[in-house]
Amino acid sequence: KLPKSLQKRLRDREAFQGVRCEILVAATFARAGFEIEPLDESIKTEKHCEFIATHKRTHTLVYVEAKSRHRPGVLHQPGTFDAATQVRGDIFRLYGEAVQQGPHDSHLYFIFVDTNLPCDVPKNAPPYGDMPVDTFPWMKEIRAGLHAKWDGMTEKTLESAVVITNFAPHFGTDEAPAPVGVCAVFASPNPRVPIHDRQMLDDLVYCLKHHGT
């Protein structure tokens, strides 16, 4: 079921980061018990998300879009990454693009954005990347930005939830274990399609928190 267009992008140095993120998100859904239906991006007649995921136990459908923030000097990007000035939650251009790629019909829509940042996890942090949002200033920045957008909207949001991840083992070294991934799920307060299937969501969140295990 792997679209040929996606296989081609895997071999493209410039496109690799984006398709790597898409596969990571799809793999997480698969581990959480979803059937994955990729949407072939060679079809250019209209904007659409990456894939449709159907939870096998509850048959809930979720439309999914995945984005990865490009950083200078990271994953084949030109320039040099400066951790002192560039560790920021600046993902809202990607969020805006993802909103435009949502489904036209009434289905759950999850937007995933990977922040692609070096992440120092506190030694006393809970296991599996299950850390409070306030642990990381850039995650607090994203939370504040999302709520500012949602609070200013009069219409229901297309997205049911925004999932922020930071799964970035490439910031590690060959001598030490890969950096621990972190994630946060922000449900829209006024979505067009609210999340009623708690079993589906619990399965997905469990696999996000146990990413890499």
Backbone hydrogen bonds, N-H to C=O, Kabsch-Sander energy under -0.5 kcal/mol:
donor,donor_aa,acceptor,acceptor_aa,energy
7,Q,3,P,-1.9
8,K,4,K,-2.2
9,R,5,S,-1.7
10,L,6,L,-1.8
11,R,7,Q,-0.8
11,R,8,K,-0.8
12,D,9,R,-1.5
13,R,11,R,-0.6
16,F,12,D,-1.4
19,V,15,A,-1.9
20,R,16,F,-2.5
21,C,17,Q,-1.8
22,E,18,G,-2.0
23,I,19,V,-2.3
24,L,20,R,-2.1
25,V,21,C,-2.3
26,A,22,E,-2.5
27,A,23,I,-2.7
28,T,24,L,-1.8
29,F,25,V,-2.1
30,A,26,A,-2.3
31,R,27,A,-2.4
32,A,28,T,-1.5
33,G,30,A,-1.5
34,F,29,F,-1.6
35,E,54,T,-2.8
37,E,52,I,-2.7
39,L,50,E,-2.7
40,D,38,P,-0.6
43,I,40,D,-1.5
44,K,42,S,-0.9
50,E,64,V,-1.4
51,F,64,V,-1.6
52,I,37,E,-2.2
53,A,62,V,-3.0
54,T,35,E,-2.5
55,H,53,A,-0.5
55,H,60,T,-2.6
56,K,33,G,-2.7
59,H,55,H,-2.7
62,V,53,A,-2.6
63,Y,108,L,-3.0
64,V,51,F,-2.6
65,E,110,F,-2.1
67,K,112,F,-2.3
69,R,114,D,-2.8
73,G,78,P,-1.0
74,V,71,R,-2.0
77,Q,74,V,-0.8
83,A,81,F,-0.6
85,T,82,D,-1.1
86,Q,82,D,-2.6
87,V,83,A,-0.5
88,R,86,Q,-1.5
90,D,88,R,-0.8
91,I,89,G,-1.5
95,Y,91,I,-2.1
96,G,92,F,-2.1
97,E,93,R,-2.1
98,A,94,L,-2.5
99,V,95,Y,-2.1
100,Q,96,G,-1.2
101,Q,97,E,-0.6
101,Q,98,A,-1.1
102,G,99,V,-1.3
107,H,105,D,-1.4
108,L,61,L,-0.7
110,F,63,Y,-2.9
111,I,161,A,-2.3
112,F,65,E,-3.1
112,F,110,F,-0.5
113,V,163,V,-2.4
114,D,67,K,-2.7
115,T,165,T,-2.7
121,V,119,C,-0.8
125,A,122,P,-1.8
129,G,126,P,-0.5
130,D,127,P,-1.5
131,M,129,G,-1.7
135,T,132,P,-1.9
136,F,133,V,-1.7
139,M,136,F,-0.7
140,K,136,F,-2.0
141,E,137,P,-2.1
142,I,138,W,-1.6
143,R,139,M,-2.5
144,A,140,K,-2.6
145,G,141,E,-2.1
146,L,142,I,-2.6
147,H,143,R,-2.3
148,A,144,A,-2.0
149,K,145,G,-1.9
150,W,146,L,-2.8
151,D,147,H,-2.8
152,G,148,A,-1.0
153,M,150,W,-1.3
157,T,190,N,-2.3
160,S,109,Y,-3.0
161,A,109,Y,-1.4
162,V,186,F,-2.8
163,V,111,I,-3.5
164,I,162,V,-0.6
164,I,184,A,-2.7
165,T,113,V,-2.2
165,T,163,V,-0.5
166,N,182,V,-2.3
168,A,166,N,-0.9
171,F,168,A,-1.7
172,G,169,P,-2.0
182,V,166,N,-1.0
183,C,129,G,-0.9
184,A,164,I,-2.2
186,F,162,V,-3.0
186,F,184,A,-0.5
187,A,185,V,-0.6
188,S,160,S,-2.2
192,R,157,T,-3.0
196,H,194,P,-0.8
198,R,196,H,-1.4
201,L,197,D,-1.9
202,D,198,R,-2.9
203,D,199,Q,-2.1
204,L,200,M,-2.0
205,V,201,L,-2.9
206,Y,202,D,-2.3
207,C,203,D,-1.7
208,L,204,L,-2.0
209,K,205,V,-2.6
210,H,206,Y,-1.6
211,H,208,L,-1.4
213,T,210,H,-2.3
